[in-house]
Amino acid sequence: MTLTRAGPFRSVDTGPDWNWRSRLAPVSFTALAFFRMGSFLARKTDERGISLDRDDDGVAPTGQKRKASGDSTSEDLQTLANQIADILNNAAANDTVQQCGSASLCMIATHPEKVLELAHAKLHASPYQSVPLHWRRLFEDATLHKVVKLLKARSFKTLSTCRVKSRRIEGCVAATSESGDWLQEIAEVLDRGISLSGAPGRKSVFDAIFEQLGVHIADQESSDWTCFHIGKPPELKSRHPIIATGGPFDLETFQQRLNEDCKPMIMTGAIENWPARRLWSDPKYLLRHTLGGRRLVPVEIGESYVSEGWSQRMMPMRNFIATYLVPGDPVETGYLAQYDLFAQIPSLRDDIRIPDICYSTPPSADTDALRTAGLAAVEQLDEPLLNAWLGPRGTKTPLHTDPYHNVFCQVVGYKYVRLYPPNETDKLYPRGLDEKGINMENTSQVDMSRSWNQVRDPPADEVDHLRDEFPLFKDAKYVEAVLKPGDSLHVPLGWWHYVESLTTSFSGRLIKLLLTRALRL
Amino acid sequence: MSAPHNGSLERFTIFCAGLNAHSQLQKDTTDDVHRFTPVELPSDEPGEADMLFPGWSNTVFQNGIRVWSQGFQNLETTISNESDKDGGHPHTAFGNHEGLLGLLSPSGDLSVVSPAPESAPSTLKLITTDASPAIRHIALAGTDRIAVTFRQAPNGRLCHVAEFANLEKFLAWYRDPSNADSYPDKHHMLAGRPKQLLANMSSLLLLMEGGEVYTWGDARYQSLGRSVVGEGATEADRPGIVEALGGLRIAKLATGGWLSAALSEDHALYLWGAASEPGCEGSIKCLREAGAGEVALVELPLPRRMAGFMSWAPIAMASSG
């Protein structure tokens, strides 16, 4: 099943597998309590709501100890399982999930796998937006029931194993290397549950479970990976640079500027206060916050979403980093792109701060911008849409538009960006419907990656091809820049943008984390 | 959950395999049935039982005028003893994951399952009156959509198909067809005389007496066996001919999940649909390569009587792929 990503505004109508991108519901409305398990309290925070263990070096504040004895691990897992079961069994009588009927609900605790199969089929029976809420609720509840079973099984196994061992060895390390399997299995069940259902009713339960499971990661599970090596690329000498400013970045100044002239602008230094600037260049940090890299993330594989053979796959974060980020010359390009990582990993959300400028009111779109593909279908955003991009050197996002304003924040690494204004649309040859009937008109037919290269001019035959196929393209006016760590770029509604991650000279690796924030229309 | 018939000339034995979590196939256990096994029927049943409805949580059987459910649904009832002239399945059953919802007789009498108080079994209640629309076929998809065809005059050549968003809306119309608020969600008119109307998880299929096959519904997993975009293509939500079967006289259709099969009069079997259940591993080899408007011809040993399959996953066919 191939999916297409034709611009961030369009919900991909090919099934619920990728619904994380924009559909996670706000905090659950069902009754729940964050788990209290003796010393395993949720991370303590300071008066600003920021964790005391901000650099997350594994030294926990008081109350977040990791116990070493196997017996207490078994006990903890059992307690966690019981707490989840309590929440599930105390659902309100008029809970939406009741609409699924008794045939499935009567066996959800004893046969959660069967109920998952039924809910899974129902989730795929209609386009995701039309799937009745009660099937999504059934999928997430059945997921949690399955996790209860897995935790209890693991609890029992740990108990039996350690009781045998403790006759020979004093104490027992909680998590051994073989225990990674059980954690991976549970993480996959949970992540699949969140991904396919959107977690409409139990998101906070999922989050709390992951937080509790975090204490079972063995200390020795850290890898020998060093920080991503970011080599500074050569300076871009451009005759059409994007305007840049060093501030001020308060809301009022920005609003004023928007009202006067809504053009793209780079703001240098607007995100200096982000902990992410210090923390996200270390893959070990990312592993710690994804349950030792076990959390599943959607990865795009292939040169770009319009290239042949492009596909998407869910994989553990550790595998993504190991296969596509760490190697100097990976076989294929793997890109964690346009993904609401923060909804899945709430702890990473603490590493960023929404810039004030994102609360400005953009002016009404002009005539050209009003033609932007997808504008009619976009809903008003009550909350910011957060996305993350994490990938190696050489990722390419084809020239496309979005039906809203973007603020891209470059956290780690360097990216080349080229922007064309809405009034140049006719020179950019937008696509039409593809063979599956999906509207791709927000994407240009021009393959910019073949005609632009940072270090050399495009080959002559490529120039000829461009001139023959897309004669008007060379006359289209644009602005361009290389975003460096700490830069934020405002891309107004309807502006075409092409983004390519740049290489360094000899280390051969450049990894960047890119954040966009969609502004309200 | 599939319960195919396997017949010799004189007797039928019902074999079953699949999900048995509600003991709908084998009574003494809730373990799944992994090999085709004769289904357990009540020992007091004389003669032979027919399988009327295979659901996710139950199986409904019929013997003469007696209809009963095995599995989650508690159903015990009687029906009229009509049979059509071919002596095949006289009634069309429709239902969902909770069980049987209703039965349509060959003469167009519609009965719906009526729950009883407490632990008494549900029964079937006839709801057809003289004022009721005269319907011939009925089919309920996994998306809750329900479609019906109308009884035609003996020389009628125009087939009407009405579609409703769900059973409740259909019943509201059935009870009061002149009420403008109850009108069908969709109404299609096709040339020909309908022979079979079927539904699977997300789409509907119509076999005409002339052998043409129409499909419509959700096109995402190649369930329709035809193109839905491009020159001359019919949109997904309207019945369109399966061109790949053009020229063939199809005798019978079967469908379940996202998979459909057509048996031609010369005993060739064609498959189309999703090579695997969406989002699942494992796939049917002959379907993996098929495009949107293609069907796959399946090599099968004789005999080729196809009763049908209503499986959620293509269990019966996967082993041959």
Contacts between the chains, C-beta under 8 A, distances in Angstrom:
chain1	res1	chain2	res2	distance
A	1	B	221	8.0
A	1	B	278	7.1
A	13	B	220	7.6
A	14	B	220	6.3
A	15	B	220	7.1
A	15	B	278	5.9
A	15	B	279	6.6
A	17	B	279	6.4
A	101	B	97	6.8
A	101	B	98	4.4
A	102	B	72	7.5
A	102	B	98	7.3
A	103	B	22	6.9
A	103	B	56	7.0
A	103	B	57	3.7
A	103	B	58	7.7
A	103	B	72	4.5
A	103	B	73	7.6
A	103	B	97	5.9
A	103	B	98	4.9
A	103	B	99	7.0
A	104	B	56	8.0
A	104	B	57	7.4
A	104	B	97	6.6
A	106	B	72	7.5
A	107	B	21	5.9
A	107	B	22	7.5
A	111	B	21	5.0
A	111	B	30	7.6
A	114	B	19	6.5
A	114	B	21	4.9
A	117	B	19	7.9
A	117	B	312	7.4
A	118	B	56	6.0
A	118	B	97	6.0
A	118	B	312	8.0
A	120	B	279	6.4
A	120	B	280	7.8
A	121	B	142	6.9
A	121	B	201	6.1
A	121	B	257	7.3
A	121	B	277	7.0
A	121	B	312	5.8
A	122	B	142	6.9
A	124	B	201	7.5
A	124	B	202	7.8
A	124	B	221	7.7
A	124	B	258	8.0
A	124	B	277	7.6
A	124	B	278	4.1
A	124	B	279	6.1
A	125	B	141	7.8
A	125	B	142	4.7
A	125	B	143	4.9
A	125	B	201	4.7
A	125	B	202	4.6
A	125	B	218	7.2
A	126	B	143	5.3
A	126	B	202	6.7
A	126	B	218	6.9
A	127	B	218	7.5
A	127	B	220	7.4
A	196	B	279	7.6
A	433	B	229	6.5
A	435	B	229	6.9
A	435	B	230	7.7
A	435	B	292	7.9
A	436	B	229	7.1
A	436	B	292	7.9
A	437	B	228	6.5
A	437	B	229	4.0
